[in-house]
């Protein structure tokens, strides 16, 4: 790990981590926007369409075909970044993980305070009665997953055309505002409103870890262009 970064972490007990797709790609989960990501694969409709609320409502069966095949990766295991973040939380240094990912790998690694801006494939609920279902019930269903009451089960993920959960967003803003060290990893910072969260950071210890450069690099105190798992290892 970069020695300057190591010192920042050693000296702080108020670190917040904000992570994007790059944190999950190292666990084998493809990134939407990368060259071999979903956006460049061939489907009848673009992924933005298939992962939109209106597509879910109007083409529910096709939505689930795509969703079950392309959005759920049960074999993925937490990588070094997930594991180290969970350790930093246990040591009382890391206050929160804010993530754009929906795979639940931070929790699988042991992180407790995880703010999921885009929801999670691990949680699903009946649109009619609100009953909760885990990811296996969705995967094992044939066609459209149905609740025992007959309602359709919807994944608790934020689809295109849907707003972020305001409560989660406000919590994220609070943590970032009050953070001593803000570490941003595995995100190109192009997706709003998540990318706008950085503007709430008031400190002077901004760390950016990403394989490629981002528009925020000039604002950061430490920029590391490398794989996040490697950096945390």
C-alpha positions in Angstrom: 0.0 0.0 0.0 1.1 3.5 -0.8 3.0 4.7 2.3 1.3 8.1 2.3 -2.1 6.3 2.3 -1.0 3.9 5.0 -0.1 6.9 7.2 -3.4 8.6 6.6 -5.2 5.4 7.6 -3.0 4.9 10.7 -3.7 8.4 11.9 -7.4 8.5 11.3 -10.4 7.0 13.1 -13.0 8.7 10.8 -12.5 7.2 7.4 -15.3 6.9 4.8 -15.0 4.7 1.8 -17.0 5.4 -1.4 -16.8 2.6 -4.0 -18.0 1.8 -7.5 -18.0 -1.1 -9.9 -14.2 -1.5 -9.9 -14.5 -2.8 -6.3 -16.6 -5.7 -7.6 -14.9 -6.4 -11.0 -11.9 -7.9 -9.1 -14.4 -10.4 -7.6 -15.3 -11.4 -11.2 -18.4 -9.3 -11.5 -18.4 -7.5 -14.9 -18.6 -3.7 -15.0 -21.4 -2.3 -17.1 -19.3 0.4 -18.7 -16.0 -1.3 -19.3 -15.0 -2.5 -22.7 -16.2 -6.1 -22.1 -19.0 -4.8 -19.9 -22.6 -5.4 -20.4 -23.1 -2.3 -22.5 -21.1 -3.8 -25.3 -22.8 -7.2 -25.4 -25.5 -8.0 -27.9 -29.0 -7.9 -26.7 -32.3 -7.1 -28.4 -32.4 -4.0 -26.3 -29.7 -1.9 -24.6 -29.1 -2.8 -20.9 -30.3 0.7 -19.9 -33.6 -0.2 -21.4 -33.8 -3.7 -19.9 -32.9 -2.4 -16.5 -35.4 0.4 -16.5 -38.6 0.5 -14.4 -40.8 0.7 -17.5 -39.2 -2.4 -19.0 -39.7 -4.2 -15.7 -43.4 -3.2 -15.7 -44.1 -3.9 -19.4 -41.8 -6.8 -20.2 -41.4 -8.5 -16.8 -40.6 -11.9 -18.2 -37.8 -10.6 -20.4 -36.6 -8.4 -17.6 -36.1 -11.4 -15.4 -34.4 -13.4 -18.1 -31.8 -10.7 -18.4 -31.6 -10.0 -14.6 -31.1 -13.6 -13.6 -28.4 -14.2 -16.2 -26.5 -11.0 -16.0 -27.0 -9.3 -12.6 -26.6 -12.0 -10.1 -23.2 -13.6 -9.4 -23.6 -15.9 -6.4 -20.1 -17.5 -6.9 -18.4 -14.1 -6.5 -16.3 -13.9 -3.3 -15.1 -10.7 -1.5 -11.7 -9.6 -2.6 -8.9 -7.9 -0.7 -10.5 -4.5 -0.8 -13.8 -5.8 0.7 -11.8 -7.7 3.4 -9.5 -4.8 4.4 -12.4 -2.4 4.6 -14.3 -4.8 6.9 -11.1 -5.0 9.1 -10.7 -1.2 9.2 -14.3 -1.0 10.4 -13.7 -3.6 13.1 -10.7 -1.5 14.3 -13.0 1.5 14.6 -11.2 3.4 11.9 -13.8 3.2 9.1 -17.2 4.7 9.8 -19.1 3.7 6.7 -18.9 2.0 3.3 -21.0 3.8 0.6 -21.3 1.7 -2.5 -22.9 1.8 -5.9 -22.7 -2.0 -6.2 -25.6 -4.3 -5.7 -23.9 -7.6 -5.0 -23.7 -7.6 -1.2 -20.0 -8.4 -1.1 -19.1 -5.8 1.5 -21.5 -7.5 3.9 -20.2 -10.9 2.9 -16.7 -9.7 3.9 -18.0 -8.6 7.3 -18.8 -4.9 6.9 -21.6 -3.8 9.1 -22.4 -0.2 8.1 -22.9 -0.4 4.4 -25.0 2.2 2.6 -26.1 0.8 -0.7 -27.0 3.6 -3.1 -28.4 1.3 -5.7 -29.9 -1.4 -3.5 -29.0 -5.1 -3.5 -29.8 -8.2 -5.4 -29.8 -10.0 -2.0 -33.1 -8.4 -1.1 -36.4 -8.8 -3.0 -39.9 -8.1 -2.0 -43.5 -8.7 -3.1 -45.0 -5.7 -4.8 -48.4 -6.6 -3.4 -47.9 -7.7 0.2 -44.3 -6.6 0.9 -43.1 -10.0 1.9 -39.3 -10.4 1.8 -37.5 -12.9 -0.4 -33.8 -13.7 -0.7 -31.8 -13.9 -3.9 -32.2 -17.7 -4.1 -36.0 -17.5 -4.4 -35.6 -15.2 -7.4 -33.0 -17.4 -9.1 -34.8 -20.6 -8.6 -38.1 -19.3 -9.8 -39.1 -20.2 -13.4 -40.1 -17.1 -15.3 -41.4 -14.3 -13.2 -40.9 -14.9 -9.5 -44.2 -14.8 -7.7 -45.1 -14.4 -4.0 -47.3 -16.9 -2.1 -50.0 -14.2 -2.3 -49.7 -14.1 -6.1 -47.9 -10.8 -6.3 -44.8 -10.2 -8.4 -41.5 -10.2 -6.6 -39.3 -7.2 -7.4 -35.6 -7.0 -6.7 -34.7 -4.2 -4.2 -32.4 -2.5 -6.7 -32.6 0.9 -8.1 -33.6 0.6 -11.8 -33.2 3.3 -14.4 -36.0 5.9 -14.2 -36.2 5.3 -10.4 -34.8 7.7 -7.8 -32.3 6.7 -5.2 -33.5 5.9 -1.7 -33.5 9.4 -0.1 -32.8 8.1 3.4 -29.7 6.2 2.3 -28.6 9.2 0.3 -28.9 11.6 3.2 -27.0 9.2 5.4 -24.2 9.0 2.8 -24.1 12.8 2.6 -23.8 13.0 6.5 -20.9 10.5 6.6 -19.0 12.2 3.7 -19.6 15.7 5.2 -18.1 14.6 8.6 -15.3 12.4 7.3 -11.7 13.1 8.1 -10.4 10.9 5.3 -12.5 10.1 2.2 -11.3 7.2 0.1 -12.9 6.8 -3.3 -12.3 3.5 -5.1 -13.2 1.7 -8.3 -15.4 4.4 -9.8 -14.9 6.7 -12.8 -17.2 9.2 -11.0 -19.5 9.7 -14.0 -22.7 8.4 -12.6 -24.9 11.0 -10.9 -26.3 11.6 -8.4 -23.6 9.4 -6.7 -20.7 11.2 -8.3 -22.0 14.5 -6.8 -21.6 13.2 -3.3 -18.0 14.1 -3.3 -18.9 17.7 -3.3 -20.0 17.3 0.3 -16.5 16.4 1.5 -15.0 19.2 3.4 -11.7 17.7 4.4 -8.3 17.7 2.8 -7.5 14.0 2.7 -9.2 12.9 -0.5 -7.8 9.6 -1.8 -8.7 8.3 -5.3 -7.9 4.7 -6.3 -9.0 3.8 -9.8 -7.3 2.0 -12.7 -7.9 5.0 -15.0 -7.8 8.7 -14.3 -11.0 10.5 -13.3 -12.3 14.1 -13.6 -11.7 14.5 -9.9 -8.0 13.6 -9.8 -6.9 17.2 -9.6 -8.9 17.6 -6.4 -7.4 14.6 -4.7 -4.5 14.6 -2.3 -3.5 11.1 -3.2 -4.2 9.5 -6.6 -3.4 5.9 -7.2 -4.0 4.4 -10.6 -4.0 0.7 -9.8 -6.3 -2.2 -9.0 -8.0 -1.5 -5.7 -7.5 -5.1 -4.4 -3.8 -4.8 -5.0 -3.6 -1.4 -3.2 -5.4 -2.7 -0.2 -3.4 -5.9 -0.1 
